[in-house]
Amino acid sequence: MHYIDAQSLSFKYERETVLEDISLYVAPGEFVILTGENGAAKSTLLRLLLGMLKPLSGKVSIRSTNRLGQKLVTGYVPQQVAAFNAGFPTTVEEFVRSGCFPQGRWFKRLTATDYTHIEKALESVNMLDFRKKRIGSLSGGQKQRVCLARMFACDPDLLILDEPSTAMDKASREQFYQLLQHEAQHHQKAILMVTHDSDDLTGIADRQIHLVRKEDVPWRCFSLDSCNAHSSVHS
């Protein structure tokens, strides 16, 4: 069973090909990292997988149900999502609570299970003690962790993360990567994460997918490195 299955994806921005013949999958219980040099269209690939962009060719399938037969829940954290200014009025708890309304539940009351998920989500990123603070007063790394907590609050089956640890310090990054490994191994979550920290993830991630430049085309055209696509990041 695959939660994401992409076959032969290609994409152009106007006349410029940025992705070509990309095939990949992510299964429940897997922590997969997506790497590549700057400009390798990693974020573009995530948007294609999520249906935010339409491929030039190829197709993407995301399962409608999880491994238990329930509706699949997807959590997505894009790059630089934590750009809240100092005047942003929402508290940490209020913002994370909004993550519990992903399926048209805006006018329904939260359940006891929802509140448990909110508390666990904040605790998992070490932000429980900041629950009453306004987001605008936090540091960049703290804001990023709050955004991750909001995603965790909806208890997603599939996590798609675009460089989520950029603003974190080394200790926070290490703890976060361990958390993702736990979510995959013990809760059978499917995780696809763009990162530049592949060395730090040796022994933690299950597979590495690396986007590389094709030698016979302009530098902005990339294809999947088939050697890395099906190998573990373990040495």
C-alpha positions as a Markdown table, in Angstrom:
| # | Residue | x | y | z |
|---|---|---|---|---|
| 1 | Met | 0.0 | 0.0 | 0.0 |
| 2 | His | 1.3 | 3.4 | -1.0 |
| 3 | Tyr | -0.2 | 6.7 | 0.3 |
| 4 | Ile | 1.5 | 8.6 | -2.5 |
| 5 | Asp | 2.3 | 7.1 | -5.9 |
| 6 | Ala | 3.7 | 9.4 | -8.6 |
| 7 | Gln | 4.5 | 8.2 | -12.1 |
| 8 | Ser | 6.6 | 9.9 | -14.8 |
| 9 | Leu | 5.9 | 13.5 | -13.6 |
| 10 | Ser | 7.2 | 16.4 | -15.7 |
| 11 | Phe | 6.6 | 20.1 | -15.2 |
| 12 | Lys | 7.4 | 23.4 | -16.9 |
| 13 | Tyr | 7.3 | 27.0 | -15.8 |
| 14 | Glu | 6.4 | 28.6 | -19.1 |
| 15 | Arg | 9.1 | 27.2 | -21.4 |
| 16 | Glu | 11.5 | 26.1 | -18.7 |
| 17 | Thr | 11.5 | 22.4 | -17.8 |
| 18 | Val | 12.2 | 22.1 | -14.1 |
| 19 | Leu | 11.2 | 18.4 | -13.5 |
| 20 | Glu | 11.2 | 15.5 | -15.9 |
| 21 | Asp | 10.2 | 11.9 | -15.6 |
| 22 | Ile | 9.9 | 11.7 | -11.8 |
| 23 | Ser | 8.4 | 8.6 | -10.2 |
| 24 | Leu | 8.2 | 8.0 | -6.5 |
| 25 | Tyr | 6.1 | 6.5 | -3.8 |
| 26 | Val | 5.7 | 6.9 | 0.0 |
| 27 | Ala | 4.2 | 4.1 | 2.1 |
| 28 | Pro | 2.7 | 4.1 | 5.6 |
| 29 | Gly | 5.5 | 3.5 | 8.1 |
| 30 | Glu | 8.1 | 5.2 | 6.0 |
| 31 | Phe | 10.2 | 8.3 | 6.7 |
| 32 | Val | 11.4 | 9.5 | 3.3 |
| 33 | Ile | 13.6 | 12.5 | 2.7 |
| 34 | Leu | 13.8 | 14.5 | -0.5 |
| 35 | Thr | 17.1 | 16.2 | -1.2 |
| 36 | Gly | 18.8 | 18.2 | -4.0 |
| 37 | Glu | 20.8 | 21.3 | -4.7 |
| 38 | Asn | 19.3 | 24.7 | -4.5 |
| 39 | Gly | 16.9 | 25.3 | -7.4 |
| 40 | Ala | 16.3 | 21.6 | -7.9 |
| 41 | Ala | 12.5 | 22.2 | -7.8 |
| 42 | Lys | 11.9 | 20.2 | -4.6 |
| 43 | Ser | 9.1 | 22.5 | -3.4 |
| 44 | Thr | 7.6 | 22.4 | -6.9 |
| 45 | Leu | 7.6 | 18.6 | -6.7 |
| 46 | Leu | 5.7 | 18.7 | -3.3 |
| 47 | Arg | 3.1 | 21.0 | -4.8 |
| 48 | Leu | 2.6 | 18.6 | -7.7 |
| 49 | Leu | 2.1 | 15.7 | -5.3 |
| 50 | Leu | -0.5 | 17.7 | -3.3 |
| 51 | Gly | -2.4 | 18.7 | -6.5 |
| 52 | Met | -1.5 | 22.4 | -6.1 |
| 53 | Leu | 0.1 | 22.4 | -9.5 |
| 54 | Lys | -0.9 | 20.4 | -12.6 |
| 55 | Pro | 1.9 | 18.3 | -14.2 |
| 56 | Leu | 2.8 | 18.7 | -17.8 |
| 57 | Ser | 2.7 | 14.9 | -18.0 |
| 58 | Gly | 2.4 | 11.9 | -15.7 |
| 59 | Lys | 0.1 | 11.4 | -12.8 |
| 60 | Val | -0.1 | 11.5 | -9.0 |
| 61 | Ser | -2.3 | 9.2 | -6.9 |
| 62 | Ile | -3.0 | 9.8 | -3.2 |
| 63 | Arg | -5.1 | 7.2 | -1.4 |
| 64 | Ser | -8.4 | 8.3 | -0.1 |
| 65 | Thr | -8.3 | 5.9 | 2.9 |
| 66 | Asn | -5.6 | 5.1 | 5.4 |
| 67 | Arg | -4.4 | 1.6 | 6.4 |
| 68 | Leu | -7.4 | 1.2 | 8.8 |
| 69 | Gly | -9.9 | 2.0 | 6.1 |
| 70 | Gln | -10.6 | 5.5 | 7.4 |
| 71 | Lys | -10.5 | 8.8 | 5.5 |
| 72 | Leu | -6.8 | 9.7 | 4.8 |
| 73 | Val | -5.7 | 12.9 | 6.6 |
| 74 | Thr | -2.8 | 14.8 | 5.0 |
| 75 | Gly | -0.7 | 17.4 | 6.9 |
| 76 | Tyr | 1.4 | 19.9 | 4.9 |
| 77 | Val | 3.9 | 22.5 | 6.2 |
| 78 | Pro | 5.4 | 24.7 | 3.5 |
| 79 | Gln | 8.6 | 26.7 | 3.6 |
| 80 | Gln | 8.7 | 29.8 | 5.7 |
| 81 | Val | 5.2 | 29.2 | 7.0 |
| 82 | Ala | 6.1 | 30.9 | 10.4 |
| 83 | Ala | 6.1 | 34.5 | 9.1 |
| 84 | Phe | 3.9 | 36.0 | 11.8 |
| 85 | Asn | 4.6 | 39.6 | 12.8 |
| 86 | Ala | 4.7 | 40.9 | 16.3 |
| 87 | Gly | 1.1 | 42.1 | 16.2 |
| 88 | Phe | -0.4 | 38.8 | 15.2 |
| 89 | Pro | -3.2 | 38.4 | 17.8 |
| 90 | Thr | -3.7 | 34.7 | 18.0 |
| 91 | Thr | -2.3 | 32.7 | 20.9 |
| 92 | Val | -0.3 | 29.5 | 20.4 |
| 93 | Glu | -3.1 | 27.4 | 21.7 |
| 94 | Glu | -5.7 | 29.0 | 19.5 |
| 95 | Phe | -3.6 | 28.6 | 16.4 |
| 96 | Val | -2.8 | 25.0 | 17.1 |
| 97 | Arg | -6.5 | 24.4 | 17.9 |
| 98 | Ser | -7.4 | 25.5 | 14.4 |
| 99 | Gly | -5.5 | 22.5 | 13.1 |
| 100 | Cys | -8.4 | 20.3 | 14.4 |
| 101 | Phe | -10.8 | 21.7 | 11.7 |
| 102 | Pro | -9.4 | 20.3 | 8.5 |
| 103 | Gln | -12.5 | 18.5 | 7.2 |
| 104 | Gly | -15.2 | 21.1 | 7.2 |
| 105 | Arg | -15.7 | 21.1 | 11.0 |
| 106 | Trp | -15.4 | 24.9 | 11.6 |
| 107 | Phe | -18.7 | 25.1 | 13.3 |
| 108 | Lys | -18.5 | 22.0 | 15.4 |
| 109 | Arg | -17.2 | 21.8 | 19.0 |
| 110 | Leu | -13.9 | 20.2 | 19.7 |
| 111 | Thr | -14.1 | 16.8 | 21.3 |
| 112 | Ala | -12.0 | 15.5 | 24.2 |
| 113 | Thr | -9.9 | 13.6 | 21.7 |
| 114 | Asp | -9.2 | 16.9 | 19.9 |
| 115 | Tyr | -8.0 | 18.5 | 23.1 |
| 116 | Thr | -5.8 | 15.6 | 23.8 |
| 117 | His | -4.2 | 15.8 | 20.3 |
| 118 | Ile | -3.7 | 19.6 | 20.8 |
| 119 | Glu | -1.9 | 19.0 | 24.1 |
| 120 | Lys | 0.2 | 16.2 | 22.8 |
| 121 | Ala | 1.1 | 18.2 | 19.7 |
| 122 | Leu | 2.3 | 21.1 | 21.7 |
| 123 | Glu | 4.2 | 18.8 | 24.0 |
| 124 | Ser | 5.8 | 16.9 | 21.2 |
| 125 | Val | 7.5 | 20.1 | 19.9 |
| 126 | Asn | 8.3 | 21.5 | 23.4 |
| 127 | Met | 5.8 | 24.4 | 23.2 |
| 128 | Leu | 3.2 | 23.4 | 25.8 |
| 129 | Asp | 4.6 | 26.0 | 28.3 |
| 130 | Phe | 4.0 | 28.7 | 25.6 |
| 131 | Arg | 0.4 | 27.8 | 24.9 |
| 132 | Lys | -1.0 | 31.2 | 26.2 |
| 133 | Lys | 1.6 | 33.4 | 24.5 |
| 134 | Arg | 0.9 | 35.3 | 21.3 |
| 135 | Ile | 2.6 | 33.8 | 18.2 |
| 136 | Gly | 4.0 | 37.1 | 17.2 |
| 137 | Ser | 6.1 | 37.3 | 20.3 |
| 138 | Leu | 7.9 | 34.1 | 19.7 |
| 139 | Ser | 11.3 | 33.5 | 18.0 |
| 140 | Gly | 11.5 | 32.2 | 14.4 |
| 141 | Gly | 12.3 | 28.6 | 15.6 |
| 142 | Gln | 9.4 | 28.7 | 18.1 |
| 143 | Lys | 7.0 | 29.9 | 15.5 |
| 144 | Gln | 8.0 | 27.0 | 13.2 |
| 145 | Arg | 7.5 | 24.5 | 16.0 |
| 146 | Val | 4.0 | 25.9 | 16.6 |
| 147 | Cys | 3.2 | 25.5 | 12.9 |
| 148 | Leu | 4.3 | 21.9 | 13.2 |
| 149 | Ala | 2.2 | 21.4 | 16.3 |
| 150 | Arg | -0.8 | 22.7 | 14.4 |
| 151 | Met | -0.3 | 20.0 | 11.8 |
| 152 | Phe | 0.2 | 17.2 | 14.4 |
| 153 | Ala | -3.0 | 18.3 | 16.1 |
| 154 | Cys | -5.1 | 16.9 | 13.2 |
| 155 | Asp | -3.3 | 13.6 | 13.6 |
| 156 | Pro | -2.4 | 13.2 | 9.9 |
| 157 | Asp | -1.7 | 9.9 | 8.2 |
| 158 | Leu | 0.5 | 11.5 | 5.6 |
| 159 | Leu | 2.9 | 14.3 | 6.5 |
| 160 | Ile | 4.5 | 16.4 | 3.7 |
| 161 | Leu | 7.1 | 18.8 | 5.1 |
| 162 | Asp | 9.1 | 21.4 | 3.2 |
| 163 | Glu | 12.3 | 22.2 | 5.1 |
| 164 | Pro | 10.5 | 22.3 | 8.4 |
| 165 | Ser | 13.6 | 22.5 | 10.6 |
| 166 | Thr | 15.2 | 25.5 | 9.0 |
| 167 | Ala | 14.8 | 27.9 | 11.9 |
| 168 | Met | 15.5 | 25.3 | 14.6 |
| 169 | Asp | 18.7 | 25.0 | 16.6 |
| 170 | Lys | 20.6 | 21.8 | 16.5 |
| 171 | Ala | 19.1 | 20.3 | 19.6 |
| 172 | Ser | 15.6 | 21.0 | 18.4 |
| 173 | Arg | 16.3 | 19.6 | 15.0 |
| 174 | Glu | 17.6 | 16.4 | 16.4 |
| 175 | Gln | 14.6 | 16.0 | 18.7 |
| 176 | Phe | 12.2 | 16.7 | 15.8 |
| 177 | Tyr | 13.8 | 14.1 | 13.6 |
| 178 | Gln | 13.5 | 11.5 | 16.3 |
| 179 | Leu | 9.9 | 12.5 | 16.7 |
| 180 | Leu | 9.3 | 11.9 | 13.0 |
| 181 | Gln | 11.0 | 8.6 | 13.1 |
| 182 | His | 8.8 | 7.6 | 16.0 |
| 183 | Glu | 5.7 | 8.7 | 14.2 |
| 184 | Ala | 6.7 | 6.5 | 11.2 |
| 185 | Gln | 7.8 | 3.4 | 13.1 |
| 186 | His | 5.3 | 3.3 | 15.9 |
| 187 | His | 2.2 | 5.0 | 14.4 |
| 188 | Gln | 2.7 | 4.0 | 10.8 |
| 189 | Lys | 2.6 | 7.6 | 9.5 |
| 190 | Ala | 3.9 | 8.2 | 6.0 |
| 191 | Ile | 6.4 | 11.1 | 5.9 |
| 192 | Leu | 8.0 | 12.9 | 3.0 |
| 193 | Met | 10.3 | 15.8 | 4.0 |
| 194 | Val | 12.4 | 18.2 | 2.0 |
| 195 | Thr | 15.7 | 18.8 | 3.8 |
| 196 | His | 19.3 | 19.8 | 3.4 |
| 197 | Asp | 20.3 | 17.8 | 6.5 |
| 198 | Ser | 20.7 | 14.4 | 5.0 |
| 199 | Asp | 23.9 | 13.7 | 7.0 |
| 200 | Asp | 22.0 | 14.4 | 10.3 |
| 201 | Leu | 19.3 | 11.9 | 9.2 |
| 202 | Thr | 21.6 | 8.9 | 8.6 |
| 203 | Gly | 20.1 | 6.1 | 10.7 |
| 204 | Ile | 16.8 | 7.9 | 11.1 |
| 205 | Ala | 15.2 | 8.3 | 7.7 |
| 206 | Asp | 14.3 | 5.1 | 5.8 |
| 207 | Arg | 14.9 | 6.3 | 2.2 |
| 208 | Gln | 16.4 | 9.3 | 0.4 |
| 209 | Ile | 15.1 | 10.6 | -2.9 |
| 210 | His | 17.6 | 12.9 | -4.6 |
| 211 | Leu | 16.9 | 15.3 | -7.4 |
| 212 | Val | 19.8 | 15.7 | -9.8 |
| 213 | Arg | 20.6 | 17.7 | -12.9 |
| 214 | Lys | 20.6 | 15.8 | -16.2 |
| 215 | Glu | 23.9 | 16.2 | -18.0 |
| 216 | Asp | 22.5 | 16.6 | -21.5 |
| 217 | Val | 20.0 | 19.5 | -20.9 |
| 218 | Pro | 20.0 | 23.0 | -19.4 |
| 219 | Trp | 20.9 | 23.1 | -15.8 |
| 220 | Arg | 17.4 | 23.8 | -14.6 |
| 221 | Cys | 16.0 | 20.5 | -15.8 |
| 222 | Phe | 16.1 | 17.8 | -13.2 |
| 223 | Ser | 15.4 | 14.1 | -13.0 |
| 224 | Leu | 15.3 | 11.5 | -10.2 |
| 225 | Asp | 18.6 | 9.9 | -9.2 |
| 226 | Ser | 17.5 | 6.2 | -9.6 |
| 227 | Cys | 20.4 | 5.0 | -7.5 |
| 228 | Asn | 19.3 | 7.0 | -4.4 |
| 229 | Ala | 15.6 | 6.6 | -5.1 |
| 230 | His | 15.3 | 3.1 | -3.9 |
| 231 | Ser | 18.1 | 3.0 | -1.3 |
| 232 | Ser | 18.2 | 3.7 | 2.3 |
| 233 | Val | 20.2 | 6.7 | 3.7 |
| 234 | His | 21.9 | 4.2 | 6.0 |
| 235 | Ser | 25.6 | 3.7 | 5.1 |
